Structure formats: structure tokens, C-alpha cells
């Protein structure tokens, strides 16, 4: 600040505006897209969708949702807790198709919706059939969530879902 004299008011000297980095804005946009469900899944081109009324539930990678438990007094490696694979090692966070679970992963009844079928679920966004589940039968899909609490918050909903069959 400059002083013009003993009785004058201080005057701010002009300062050149500084350029701002676009990084914080880009980071905020990326975080927002993740929160809103931008999963990179899009419907196949040239395939007509149908609307299907179905039961939509949520699941996560935990043992309660995916039917696994820890072997050796609950301290060992994860193993299947029921079904034909009972006692066999379970790779947590890996779908039946071998992909990693992430937002947009859907467990389906493969007799009704083959792997690769794309869904648009109101309130969730796009999802792709990549997994199966013992309790998933007919017009029922199970959507992956990053935590058990988020899956419970989703709950069980009956919705009209847009479905694009696998190409």
C-alpha cells in the first residue's frame, strides 16, 4: 500500500491477477461424476431397448451380501459359505465374469439376462450384467455398491428398468 501523505488514505497498488490452475475444477468434476454414477457403461448402438418391471436390490463385497466367510476360525482366507462351491476359496471383489466389482456391476439370472446386458436403473444409472447370485431369479437384478451401508440404504425396489440386450 502506498501512502500519499501524512493525512491521506492508503491506496492499494495495482496487482496483476494471477492465473489459476484448472486442476481443482477438473478434480471436482471427476469426483462429482463418480458420485452421480458415471460408470462408463453405455447402451450398445443399434439395439432397441425394452422397459421391464423388476425387483432391484443392492449388494456389496461383504460376506453377508456375497455368501462367503473366513476359513480357520474366521481368520483365514475367504471361502464360499454355501452351495456347490462351499469351502472353496472365494476371490472377494471379482465377478463371475472375472471383472472387478465397481459401480455399474449387476448380478442377474443368466437365463433371463445374459452377461453383457445393459440396464438403466432410475436413481442408480447404467449397469451391466457381469455377475450372478443364488437368490437372483427372473426379473430381479442386484446392483453393486461400495459399502454394506449404501446397499442397505438402496434396499429393495420395484422399478421400471430400461434394458438393452447383450449384442
ABEGO torsion letter per residue (X at the ends): XBBAEAABBBBBBBBBBBBBBAAAAAAAAAAAAAAAGBAGBBBBBGBBBBBBBBBBBBBBABAAAAGBBBBGGGABBBBBABEAABGBBBBBGBBAAGBBBBBGBBBBBAAABBBGBBBBBBGAEBBBBABBBAABBEBBBBBBBABAAAAAAAEBBBBBBBBBBBX
